[in-house]
Amino acid sequence: MRILRGQPAEEAVARLAVRGQPIARQEGSVRRIIAHVRRQGDRALRTYARRWDELGTKPLRVTLAEMREASKSVSSELMSSIRLAANNIRRFAERQKPVEWKRTTNGLTVGQLVRPLESVGCYVPGGRHPLISTLLMTTIPAMVAGVARICVVSPNPSPELLAVALELDIEEFYGVGGAQAIAALAYGTESISRVDKIVGPGNSYVTAAKRLVAFDCSIDMLAGPTEVVIVQHDGEACWIASDLVAQAEHDADALAILITCSAKLAKAVSESTGLLSQGNAIARESMKKNGYILIAPDRSQAMTWANRLAPEHITVSKQDVDEVRNAGSIFVGDYSPQAAGDYVSGPNHVLPTGGSARFRAGLTVLDFVKLITLQQLSPSALRRIAPAITTLAEAEGLEAHANSVRVRCSHA
C-alpha cells in the first residue's frame, strides 16, 4: 500500500473523488449484444450462453426439479446460515418499507399511496464462487415490497444458488448472464418476459448494458469495483488490515483506503496488509494498484477526505458517525467488520460505488415500490385556492389551466 501525506495525499483524494465507473470501453460491444438479443431473442441468448456460460443444450430456464436436486448437495450448516441471513435482511427491509398516509385540512386531502413494481429482474454474477448473498440481498427486499414477479438471471448457477432460490420460493431462474441477460430482462425474449426494473451488480459489461437500457427499463445503479475506506487513528493494525484485504479480494480493481492521523498506525497497517494478502493473488494485486494509506493532519481533515471519496463502505469510530455525509454503508467501531454487512447483519450490501454515494443510497425496499401521490378537493377547498391557481397558470401563459378551475368555481 502507498503511504501518502501532505500534497500527494490531497492529490490522491482529488483524483479518486472523480473516479466514476470505467465502462466506456465496453459500450461498443455491449451495444451490439443488446441489438442481437432484441433481434433474435432466445436464439441470441443461446449463442452467447454456449460461448461463455457453458449452457450446452440445457433449457434457459432452471426447473423446480433441478433446484430440488441441487439443494440435496448443500450442507445443513450452510442452509442454517442462509436462513439467519435471510431473516435479518427481511426484518431490516420490513423496517424500511414506506407507509401510505392521507391528511385532510379544510377540505383538501393529500396523501401517498405505495404500490409495488409488477416485475423485477435480479442479476446475480457468476465467477469463481457462488454469490449467495447477492441473491438474498436483491430478491428479499423485492418480496417485502410486494413485487409479484421476481426473475433471477445468473450464468452457470451453482447448487448453492439454486438451493437459495428454492428456499425463497423463486420460480423464475434463468441460467444466463452478461450483457445478453440484461438485454433479455429489458426487452424480453420468447422465454424471458421483460421486467420493469433490473437490480444487482455485475462486471463492466453488465454495468455498461444496464446504462444502455436505462431509458427503456429502470435500473438500480451502475455498480463498479468494490470500495472500502477506513478512518481510524488508533486500534489493532491487524484488524484494520483484515478489513482492507477482505474487500480487496473481491476484485483486482477494488479500492482500499485507510485514512489516519497516526504515522505509526499507518506503518503497522501497511505491514499487516502485506502479510495478510500473501497467498491471495487478487487482494495482493488490488492493494498494489489501488491501496492507499493517507495520513491526515487532523481528524477533521480525515473526515473531509472520506466524504469527498464517497465510498461504498466506510468504517469509523462512534464519535465520527455524525460527520459521515457520503457513504453507502457505515460500520462503527472495532467489532463491526464489513464482512458482517456483506452477509448477515441485515442492511443491503448492493451499494453505490464510483463516488455515486454522493447522490444515492444503496438498494432498499424503496427501489421496488412507487410512491403515488393523491389529492382530493372539496368545493370549498377549490374555491379557497382557486385565485392562486389561476394567477400562477396565467403567469405561465396556460389559460386553459386557469379555465379548468374557473368553470368549476362558477358552479360550486
N, C-alpha and C positions, 0 to 999 in steps of 0.2 A: 504494500500500500504506500502511496505517496504522502508524505507529511508536508503540509504547506502552511505557511503563516504569512501575515502581512499582506503585501500587494499580490503575491502569487495566489494566496487563498481567496482574496477578493476577486481576482480574475477568473479563478476556477468556478466560483459561485455564479458570476455573471454569465459565463459560458454555459454552465449546466442548467441555469434557470430558463434558458430558451431552447432546451434540447428537443422538445416536440416528439413526434412519432416518426421513425425512419422508414417510411413505406413508399416513397416516391418511385424507387427503382422497380418495385413490383407492379406498379399500376398498369403498365402496358400489357404484360402477360395476363394479369388478372382480368383486365377488360375483355380480352379475347376469350378467356374461360367462361366468363359470365355470358357473353354473347352466344357461345357454343351451347351452353345449357339452355338458354332461352329458346334457341332454335330447335334443338334436338332432344331436350328433356332427359328422360331416363337413359336414352342411348348415350348421350354425352356423359352422364353420371357414371355409367358402367365403364366407359372408355377410361375415364380418369381413375376410377376405383380399381380397375385391373392394373393400371400402370403404377399407381402409388400406394394403394391401400390393401393389396393382396386379397381383394374380394373374390376373385375367381368367378365361378358360375353361381355363387350363392345369391339369393334374392337380396335386394337392397334393404328390405325391412327385416329386422330381427323378430322372430316369433316368440310367443309366450313360452312355448315348449323349450326353445333354446335358452331363454332366461332361467327357466326352472332347472334345466340340466346344468347350466353354468353355476348356479347357486350351490349345487351339491359339492363343488370343489373348494368353496370358501369356508374358512375356519370359523368356528363359533366365536372365537376371541375377536376376530375382525368384525363379524356381524354385530357383536355387542358394542364395539367401539363405534361402528357406523350408527347404531341406534342412539347412542348417547349424543353423538354429534348432531344427528338429525333432530332430536328432541330440543337441544339447545338452540339450534338455528331456527326451528319452528317457533319456539317461545319468544325469541328476540323479534322475529318477523311479525308475530301477532301484536307485540307492543308497538311496532312501527305503523301498523295499519291505520290509515286516516279514518275519521268518523264523519258521518253525514250530520248536517245540522240545518236548522231553519230559525230565523229570528224575524218577528213582526213588530214594527213600530209605526203607529199611526196609519195603519192600513197598507204599509209597504212591507211585503215579505221577501226576504232574500235568503238564500241558502246554498248548500253544497251537497251534491249527490256524488256517491262513489260507485263507479261501475268498473268491473274488471275488463281487461282486454279479452277478446274472444279466443285468441290463439297466440302462442309464443313458441319460438324455436330456440332451444338451448344448445349451444355449441360446447362440446367437451373435447379438448385437444387430445390427440394421440400422443405418440412419443415413447420414451423409454419405459415409463411406468404409468399405470392407470391413475388418472386424476379423479379419484373417488370424491374428493372434497368439492371439486368444481361441479360435479353432477348434483351434489347436495345443495350447494350454495345457489345454483341457478334455478333449480326446479322447486325447492321448498317455498321460497317467497312467492313464486307464481301460484302455487297451490293455496297458500294462505290468502292471497289476493282474490282467489276465486276464479282463476283462469280455467275455462272449460277444456281447452285442448292444449296440451303440452307435448311438444315434439322434440325429441333429442336426436342429435346427429353426432357421431364420433367415429373416426376411422379405426378399423381393427379393434372393436370394443373387447376388452378383456373380460374374463369371467367375473372379476370383482365389480366392474361397472355394470354388467348385466344383472348381477345379484342385487346391487343397489336399486337398479331400475325396477326389479321385481318387488323389492321391499317397499318402494314408494308407489307402487301400482301405476307405473308409467307404461302406457300401452303402445305408444308410438316411439320406436327406436330404430334408427337407420344407421347402417354401418358404412357411412360415407363421411368424408371430411374435406378440409381445404376450401379454397375459394369456390369450388363447384358446389359444395354443400350450402354455402351462404347464398349462392345464386338460386339453388333449388328452393330454399326457405323463402327467399324474397319474391320469386316469380312463379314457383310451382312447377311440377313436372307431372307425368302420368301417375307416379307413385306417391309423390310428396306434395300435399296441398300447401299453398302459400300461407304464410303466417303474418300476423300484424306487427310482430316485433321479434328481433333477433338479439339474444343476450349471450354472454360468455366470452372468455378470452381465447386467443389463438395466436398463431405465428404471424409474421409480417404479411403473408399472402392472405390470410383470413382477415386481418385488420384492414388491408387495402380493399378487399371485397366488401367489407361492411361499410367503408366510406363511400364506395361507388354505388351501393344500392340504397344508401341512407335517404334519398329523396323519394324512393318508392316503397320503402319498408322501414319502420322505426328501428333504431338500434340503441343499445345501452350506452356504449362508449367505445373509443378507439384505444385498445389496450396494447401497450408496448412491454418491453422487458421490465421485470420486477425491480423495485427500488426500496432501499432502506436508508433512513437517516437516524442516527442515534445522537442525542445531545446529552452528554454526561461528563461530569467534571471530577468524579471520583468513583470508587467501586472496584469490583472484580474485573480485571482486564480480560480474563478468560471468558467470563460470561458475556461481556460486550462483544468480544471477538466471535463467540459462538453464534450470536445473532447475525453478525455481518456475513459470516461464512454460510449460515443457513439460507439466507436469501440469495447469496451469490451462486449457490449450487443449482438454482433454477435455470439459469441461462448465462451463457458466456458474455452476454451484453448487459447483464444486470448491473445496477448501480448500488454501491455500498459505501456509505459515508459516516464517519464519526466526526462530530463537532465537539471540541472540548477546549477548556481554558488551561488544561494541565499538560505541559510538555512531557512530564513523567508518565502520565497515563497514556498519552499518545504513543510513546515509545513501547510501552508494555503491550498495548493492544496490537500494534504493528507486529511485534514478535509473536504474539499469540495467534494472530490470523495466519501467519506463515506456517506455524506448527499445525494448526487445525485444518488447513487446506491441503496438507500433504496427503497424497493418495486420492484427492478429489480434483480431477483434471479440470472440470467445468468451473468449480469455485476458484481454483487457482488462476485460471485464465481471466475470469471475471474480475478478480481482485487486482490482477496486473493491469487490465485495461481500464477499469472504472472504479477502482478502490481508492478512496481518499480519506486522509485524516486532516481536518482543518483546525488549526489552533487559533481560537478567537481571543481577542484582547480582554473580553469580559463576557458575562452571562447574557447581557442584553444583546451584544453583537452576535453571539451564538444563536439566539432565537431569531434575530433578524435574518441571518443567513438561512436558517432552517425554513422560515416562512417563504423566502424567495425561491427556495428549491421546490417547495410544494410537493413533498414526497408521497409516494403511495403508503408507506408505513413510516411511522416515527415513534421512537421511544424517548420519553422524557421523564424527569423526576416529577413527583407530585406537585412541587411548588412551581413548576413551569407549565403545567397543563393549560392554565388560563391564557398563556402567551401564544399558544398554537392557534394560528389563523388558517393555515393552508396545509391540509393533510388528508389522506384517505382514511386512515385509522390510527388512533393513538394508543400506545402501550405505555402504561405508567409503572415505573419502579422496577426494582431488580428482579422481581418474581413474575414478570409478565413477558415471557418470551414471545416473539412474534409467531412462532410455530403454534402457540395456543390459538391465536386468531386464524391461522391458516386452516385449522381443523375443527376445534371443539368448542371454543368459548361461546359462539353464537352470532356475533356480528359478521356481516358478509365479508368474504375475502376477495370478491371481484371489485377491484378498487381502481381509481383513476391514476394513470401514470403519465410520464412525459410532461409533468408540470400542470396537467389539467385539474389537479386538486385545487387550483386557484379558483375554479368556477363551477365545479360539480362534485357531488358526493359519490360514494361507492354504490353498488347495486342495493336497492331496497325494495320493499313492497310497493313503494310509490312508482317504481318503474313498470309495474304490472297493472296499474289502475288508471282510470281517467277521472279527474275531478270536474264534474259538470255543474256549472252554476245555475241557479234557479231564481226567478223573480216573479212576483205576482203583486199587482197593484189594485187597490180598491178604487172606485170612482173619486172619492175624496183625496186619496193619496196622489192620484194622477193630477187632479186639479192643483194640488199644492205645489208640485214640482214642475208643472207644465210651463210656466214662464221661463224657468232656467233651461228646460229642454229646447224650447223654440228659439230662445236667444242664442244658445250655442249652435243649434242647427243652422240658423240664418247666418251666423258668423262664419260658418264653414261653406256657405253657399248651397246648402242642401235643403231647399224649400220643401220638397216632398216629405222629408223627415219631420219638419215643423208642422206640416199639414196633417200628418198622421196622428199628431197629438191634438191639434185644434178640432178635428172632426169628432173626436171622442168627447172632448170637453164641452162642445156645443150641445151634446145630447145627454150629458151626465147630470 
